Amino acid sequence: MLDRHRETISVKKPEFALRKLSVIVDAALDVSNRKGFHAMSLRDLSRASGVSMGGLYAYFDSKTTLLNMILSEVTAAVQRVLSSPPDVVCDNPVSHLNWLIATHVQMTEQMQPWFTFAFMEAKNFPQAERRMAIDSEELTEGYLANALNAGIEAGVFRADTSPLLPALIKPLLQDWYVKRAKYRRRAVTIEAYIAIVQEVVLSACVVDKGALPRDA
């Protein structure tokens, strides 16, 4: 985030800037997820982060800039994590699809406040930032579509697999971080959630379910 927004951040010492920026963003996500980003004032953020109003302006010039910084980090994480599957799954469409599902859920588990923020607040974003949130979702759908298309071409996935399937998978992935309290109450582990999503998705597209490897 620091490198991507050097033109906005006026603090010169990288280590200090990174540490302080982390505190500010964590506070912004916490306050936003409690009362909403639109309702959060910079004074609220100053109190929550312990950074003075003047100190905040050393990192961004407006709430919209802060919003842009957060959303661009979410998109960058999706691209960084999902664009580089390990070689062992690249040539196996089933394994690749399963890897995408598992990796996305694990990524959002580690960055839950970020992804929850992007999902819950999107309707209140300015148009440009709303477009950023939509682009991030479509990026994930694109990776899923590529894996599905590779499987169709290889004859592993059914030729009539709906092109809408990636868009239907996305809400299943989102449910894990948007409704964490529900799954916590039901004692659903992340491993169990990943497994059931993989099972549901494969049941919708695999040609021969009996031929699936156990660790696919």
C-alpha positions as CSV (number, residue, x, y, z in Angstrom):
1,M,0.0,0.0,0.0
2,L,2.8,2.4,0.9
3,D,4.5,1.9,-2.5
4,R,1.3,2.3,-4.4
5,H,0.4,5.6,-2.8
6,R,3.7,7.4,-2.5
7,E,2.3,10.4,-4.3
8,T,-0.3,10.8,-1.5
9,I,1.8,10.0,1.6
10,S,4.1,12.8,2.6
11,V,5.9,10.9,5.4
12,K,9.5,10.2,4.3
13,K,10.7,7.4,6.6
14,P,9.3,4.1,5.1
15,E,9.3,2.1,8.3
16,F,7.6,4.7,10.4
17,A,5.1,5.5,7.6
18,L,4.2,1.8,7.2
19,R,3.7,1.3,10.9
20,K,1.5,4.4,11.2
21,L,-0.4,3.6,8.1
22,S,-1.2,0.2,9.4
23,V,-2.6,1.7,12.6
24,I,-4.7,4.2,10.6
25,V,-6.2,1.6,8.2
26,D,-6.9,-0.9,10.9
27,A,-8.8,1.8,12.9
28,A,-10.6,2.9,9.7
29,L,-11.8,-0.6,9.0
30,D,-12.8,-1.2,12.6
31,V,-14.8,2.1,12.9
32,S,-16.3,1.5,9.4
33,N,-17.4,-2.0,10.1
34,R,-19.2,-0.8,13.3
35,K,-20.8,2.4,12.1
36,G,-20.2,2.6,8.4
37,F,-17.5,4.4,6.4
38,H,-19.9,7.1,5.2
39,A,-20.8,7.9,8.9
40,M,-17.2,7.9,10.1
41,S,-15.7,11.3,10.4
42,L,-12.0,12.0,10.3
43,R,-12.3,13.1,14.0
44,D,-13.7,9.6,14.7
45,L,-10.7,8.1,12.9
46,S,-8.3,10.3,14.8
47,R,-9.7,9.2,18.1
48,A,-9.7,5.5,17.1
49,S,-6.2,5.5,15.7
50,G,-4.5,7.9,18.2
51,V,-3.2,9.9,15.2
52,S,-3.9,13.6,15.2
53,M,-5.9,15.2,12.5
54,G,-2.8,16.8,11.0
55,G,-1.1,13.4,11.2
56,L,-3.9,11.8,9.2
57,Y,-3.5,14.3,6.4
58,A,0.1,13.3,6.0
59,Y,-1.2,10.0,4.7
60,F,-4.3,11.0,2.7
61,D,-6.0,14.2,1.7
62,S,-9.6,13.1,2.0
63,K,-11.8,10.1,3.0
64,T,-12.2,9.3,-0.6
65,T,-8.5,8.9,-1.0
66,L,-8.4,6.6,2.0
67,L,-11.2,4.6,0.5
68,N,-9.3,4.3,-2.7
69,M,-6.2,3.1,-0.9
70,I,-8.2,0.4,1.0
71,L,-10.0,-0.8,-2.1
72,S,-6.9,-0.9,-4.3
73,E,-5.2,-3.1,-1.6
74,V,-8.1,-5.5,-1.7
75,T,-7.8,-5.8,-5.5
76,A,-4.0,-6.1,-5.4
77,A,-4.4,-9.0,-2.8
78,V,-6.8,-10.8,-5.1
79,Q,-4.5,-10.4,-8.1
80,R,-1.3,-11.3,-6.2
81,V,-2.7,-14.4,-4.5
82,L,-5.0,-15.9,-7.2
83,S,-2.9,-15.2,-10.3
84,S,-0.1,-17.6,-9.4
85,P,-1.4,-21.1,-8.8
86,P,1.3,-23.7,-7.9
87,D,2.6,-25.7,-10.9
88,V,1.1,-28.9,-9.4
89,V,-2.5,-27.7,-10.0
90,C,-2.0,-25.8,-13.2
91,D,-2.5,-28.8,-15.5
92,N,-5.4,-30.2,-13.6
93,P,-8.6,-28.1,-14.0
94,V,-10.3,-29.8,-11.0
95,S,-7.3,-29.2,-8.8
96,H,-7.0,-25.7,-10.1
97,L,-10.7,-24.9,-9.4
98,N,-10.4,-26.4,-5.9
99,W,-7.2,-24.4,-5.3
100,L,-9.0,-21.2,-6.3
101,I,-11.8,-21.8,-3.9
102,A,-9.6,-22.8,-1.0
103,T,-7.1,-20.0,-1.5
104,H,-9.8,-17.4,-1.8
105,V,-11.5,-18.4,1.4
106,Q,-8.1,-18.6,3.2
107,M,-7.1,-15.2,1.9
108,T,-10.4,-13.6,3.0
109,E,-10.0,-15.2,6.4
110,Q,-6.6,-13.4,6.8
111,M,-8.0,-10.1,5.5
112,Q,-11.6,-10.4,6.8
113,P,-12.0,-6.8,7.8
114,W,-10.8,-5.6,4.4
115,F,-13.1,-7.8,2.4
116,T,-16.1,-7.3,4.7
117,F,-15.6,-3.5,4.3
118,A,-15.5,-3.7,0.5
119,F,-18.6,-5.9,0.4
120,M,-20.8,-4.1,3.0
121,E,-19.9,-0.5,2.1
122,A,-20.0,-0.8,-1.7
123,K,-23.5,0.6,-2.0
124,N,-22.4,3.8,-0.4
125,F,-19.2,4.3,-2.4
126,P,-18.7,7.1,-4.9
127,Q,-19.1,5.9,-8.4
128,A,-15.4,5.4,-9.2
129,E,-14.8,3.5,-6.0
130,R,-17.9,1.4,-6.5
131,R,-16.5,0.5,-9.8
132,M,-13.2,-0.6,-8.1
133,A,-15.2,-2.9,-5.8
134,I,-17.0,-4.4,-8.7
135,D,-13.8,-4.9,-10.7
136,S,-12.3,-6.8,-7.8
137,E,-15.3,-9.2,-7.8
138,E,-15.0,-9.6,-11.5
139,L,-11.3,-10.3,-11.2
140,T,-12.1,-13.3,-9.0
141,E,-14.9,-14.4,-11.4
142,G,-12.4,-14.2,-14.2
143,Y,-9.9,-16.6,-12.5
144,L,-12.8,-19.1,-11.8
145,A,-14.0,-18.8,-15.4
146,N,-10.5,-19.5,-16.8
147,A,-10.3,-22.7,-14.7
148,L,-13.8,-23.8,-15.8
149,N,-13.1,-23.1,-19.4
150,A,-9.9,-25.1,-19.3
151,G,-11.8,-28.0,-17.8
152,I,-14.4,-27.8,-20.5
153,E,-11.8,-27.9,-23.2
154,A,-10.1,-30.8,-21.5
155,G,-13.4,-32.7,-21.3
156,V,-13.3,-32.8,-17.5
157,F,-16.1,-30.3,-17.0
158,R,-19.4,-30.6,-18.8
159,A,-19.7,-28.8,-22.1
160,D,-23.0,-27.3,-21.0
161,T,-21.6,-25.8,-17.8
162,S,-23.2,-22.4,-17.5
163,P,-21.0,-19.4,-18.0
164,L,-22.9,-17.9,-15.0
165,L,-21.3,-20.5,-12.7
166,P,-18.3,-18.2,-11.7
167,A,-20.8,-15.5,-10.7
168,L,-22.7,-18.1,-8.6
169,I,-19.6,-19.3,-6.9
170,K,-18.6,-15.8,-5.8
171,P,-21.5,-15.4,-3.2
172,L,-20.5,-18.8,-1.7
173,L,-17.0,-17.4,-1.2
174,Q,-18.3,-14.1,0.2
175,D,-20.6,-15.8,2.7
176,W,-17.6,-17.0,4.7
177,Y,-16.4,-13.5,5.6
178,V,-19.7,-11.6,5.5
179,K,-21.5,-14.1,7.9
180,R,-18.6,-15.3,10.0
181,A,-20.7,-15.1,13.2
182,K,-23.2,-17.5,11.8
183,Y,-20.6,-20.1,11.0
184,R,-18.9,-19.6,14.3
185,R,-22.1,-20.3,16.2
186,R,-22.5,-23.5,14.1
187,A,-18.9,-24.5,14.8
188,V,-18.1,-24.7,11.1
189,T,-14.4,-24.8,10.5
190,I,-12.7,-23.1,7.6
191,E,-11.7,-26.5,6.3
192,A,-15.3,-27.8,6.4
193,Y,-16.6,-24.7,4.6
194,I,-14.0,-25.0,1.9
195,A,-14.8,-28.7,1.4
196,I,-18.5,-28.2,1.0
197,V,-18.1,-25.3,-1.4
198,Q,-15.7,-27.4,-3.5
199,E,-18.2,-30.3,-3.4
200,V,-21.2,-28.1,-4.5
201,V,-19.2,-26.4,-7.3
202,L,-17.8,-29.7,-8.7
203,S,-21.2,-31.3,-8.6
204,A,-22.4,-28.6,-10.9
205,C,-19.8,-29.1,-13.6
206,V,-17.8,-32.3,-13.4
207,V,-18.4,-34.9,-16.1
208,D,-17.6,-38.0,-14.1
209,K,-17.8,-37.5,-10.3
210,G,-16.7,-41.0,-9.7
211,A,-13.4,-40.3,-11.4
212,L,-12.4,-37.4,-9.1
213,P,-9.2,-37.9,-7.2
214,R,-9.7,-37.8,-3.4
215,D,-7.4,-34.7,-3.1
216,A,-8.7,-33.0,-6.2
